[in-house]
Amino acid sequence: MNVIQIILVAAFCYLGSIGSIVGNTFGWYTLGRPLIASFVVGLIMGDVQTAMVVGIPLQIMYMGNVTPGGAVAWDLSYATYIGVTGALVFGSGMDTTGIIGLGVVFAGIGGLVGQLMWNVSYALNLPLNRVAAKYAEAGDTKKMFIPNVVLGQLIGFACRFIPAVIVLTSMTAASGQSDFASLIPAWVTTTLSVFGGMMASLGMGIILSFLVKKQYHFAIFLAGFVLVTYFNLSTMAVAVVAVITAILYYVIISRDKEIV
């Protein structure tokens, strides 16, 4: 990686965080999602296809991830930017399974660093609340902008950008060692890749637990699975069948309610 690439990826590590200057909608819920993050990393690194190959499993793994009350169990934004970048830097010449395994390894490192710095930023922001409260008590609401926005964003930027630069620079330095990737045993990357597949299944299960309201709804889900797996239908074809099924289901349910 060159300096510009390191700075850009580190900057997006900040922009994709909760409370970044671009807001939560465009930041955490857009730039912070693994699919978008992997696409951004692919553009920066010049290999969108490989980046998406790594990003899609990470997206499925974290599909059921929720942050109740601002609690971040694992920083999926940091995990994706660091994980996908690590896979691109060290995965040259590897097969798909190996690259995904590397992505999971570095995503674990990134997620841990992101979670740690998230807690640090929370701790550093606590004194700012007292400063803002004093301005509020004095009726000087204009000065509340300084602790709430200016200093808060500076702390958030420092806690996200600086550690990302350190990690990415270390990765770049380590990638200069031709045998560095070989230091990671094959069984480690394979195990983590399998574990990633299990997490993907868990993520889908969590999503289904929210979507499926009645037991027979599983039959609809299984029907779509059979159409793709055994009949080799494309995603568009299955989507059309799903829309038709939904319309018929709605019409039948509506008629039943009218009869009652």
N, C-alpha and C positions, 0 to 999 in steps of 0.2 A: 504494500500500500504506500502511496505517496502522501505528502503532508496534506494536500487538498482533500483527498479521500478521507483521511483520518478526521479532519476538521468537520467535513460534511456529515459523516456518520455520527460523530459525537454530538453535533448540533441537533440532529434529528432524534438522538436519544433524549435530549432535553425537550424538544418540541412535541414529542409523543408522550410526554408525561402528564400526570394529573396537575391541573393548575398552571400549565405553561402559558406563555404570553399569547398564544393563538387560541386559547380557550379549550375547554374539555371536549366540545363537540368535534372540532377539527383536529384537536391534539390527541387526547387519550383515546377517544372513541373512533378516530380515523387513522391518524398517523401512528397511533400506538397499537393498532391491530396487526397481528402477524402477517396477514396477507398483504396489507398496504406497506408495512415496514419492509418485508422481504422484497417487494417490488421496488421500493425506494433504494434499498441497498444494491439491488441488481443494476439499477440505472447508474448509481455512483461507481460501482465496481466494473461495469461493462459486461455483465453476464446475468441478464434478467432470467433466462430459462433455468439455470442452475439455482439461482436464488429462490425462484418460485417452487422448485422441486423440494427445497428444504423448508420453505415457509409454509406450504400447505399442510404437512404433518404437524407443524407447530401450531397452526391455527386450529386444527381439529383437536389437538391435545388440550388447548386452553379454551375450547368452545364453551364449556360449562363453567368457566371461571367467573366468579362474581366478587365484587368488592363492597360488602355491606358496611355502611358507616365509614367508608374510607379505608377500611382495613385491607391491606395488600398482602396476600399470602405469598405471592410470587410475582415479581415485576415482569409481566409478559412483554412489555414494550422493550425494556432493556435486554431481556432474554433473547428476543428476536433479532434486534439490531446487532448484538454481539455474536449470537449464535450463527446467523446467516453469514455474517462477515467472516467469522472463523472458519466456517465450512468452505467458503470461497477461497480463502487464503491458503488453507492447508489441504484442501480436497482435490487438488490438481492430479489427474490420473486415476482417481478412485472411481469405483462403480457407484451406482445410485445409493445402494444400501450403506456403503461406507461414508458417503458424503452426508447422508441424513444422520447417521450415527455421530459423525463429527459435529454436525449442527446441534444435536441434542446435548453433546458434551459441553460445547461452548455456550449453549443457551442456559445450561445449569449454572455456569460461571457468571454469565451476565445477569440472570435472574437473582442470584445471591447478592451480587454487587448492587444491583438496583434496589433490592429490598433493604439492604443495609443503609444505603444513602437516602432512601425514602424516610427511614426512621431518624437519620441524622438531620435531614431538612426539617422534619416536624419539630425536633428538639430546638433547632436554631431559630425557628419561627415563633416559639412560645414567648420570648421576651418582647417581640414586636407587637403582640396582642396588648401587652401592658402599655406600651408607648401609644398605640392607637387609642386605647381606652382613656388615657390622660388627655389626649387632644379632644376626644369626644366630650369629656367632662368640662373642658375649658370652652367648648363650643367652637373650637377651631377645626371645622370639618375639612377644610382645604388641606391642612397638613396631614390628615389621615392618609392621604394618597401616598405619602413617603413610606411609612412602614408597611402599609397594606399592599401596595403595588410595586414601588421601586425596590425597596429592600427585600421584599418577599420574592420577587422575580430574580434578583441577584443571587439570593441564597439558593433558589431552585436551580438556576443556571449553573452555579458553581458545583452544586452537589451532583448534577447529572453530567455536565460537560467535562469537567476535569477528570473524574474517575474513568470516563469513557475514553478520553485521550490517552490516559495511562495504560489502560487495558489494550487498546488498539495498537499503541506504539510498541508495547511488549510483544503482542502477537506478530507485528511486522518484523521486529528484531529476531524473534524466534523462528520465523519462517525462512530467515536467511540460512538457517542450519538445514542442510538438505535431508538429514536423517531425523529431524524433529518429529515429523508425523509418525514415523515408524516406532517412536518411543511409546506411543499409545498402543497397547496390545489389541490385537484384532478382536479378541473375545469381549473386550470392554466396549468397543464401538458396536459390535453385534448385539450385545446385551442391552445397551442403551437404545439401540434402534428397535429391538423387540419391545422394550419397555415403553418406548414412544408409541408403538402401535397399540399397546394395551391402554395407554393414556388416551389415545384417540378414540378407542372404543368406549372408554369411560366418559369422555366428553360427549359423544353421541348419546350415550345412555342418559346423561343428565339432561340434555336437551329434550329427549323423548319423554322424560318424566314430567317436564313442563307442558309439552304439547299434547300428549296422549291423555285424554280425559276419560275415555271408556275403553274397556279391554278389547272390543272388536276393532278399535282404531289400529291396533297392531297389525291386523290383517291387511289394512291398506298399506302400511309401511312395508310389510313383507312382500306384498304384490309388486311394489316399486323395485324392491331388491331383486326379485326374481326376473323382472323385465330387463334389468340391466345386466345381471349376472348370467342368466341362462338364455335369454333371447337376444342379447347383445344390442339392445336398443340404445340410441344415443340419448344424451341428457335432454335435448330438445324434444325428442319423441316422448320420453317419459313425462316431461313437463306438460305436454299437450294432453296426454292421457290423464294426468293428475287434474288438470283444469276441467276436463270433461267429467271426470268422476266427482269433483267437488260440486259442479253445477247440478248434476243428477242427484247427488246427496242432498243438496239444499232444496231442490224441488220436491223430493220425496218427503223430507222432514216438514216442509211448509204445508204440504197437503195433509199430512197426518195431524198437524196442529189445527188446520181448518175443520177437519172432520170432528175432532174432539170438541 
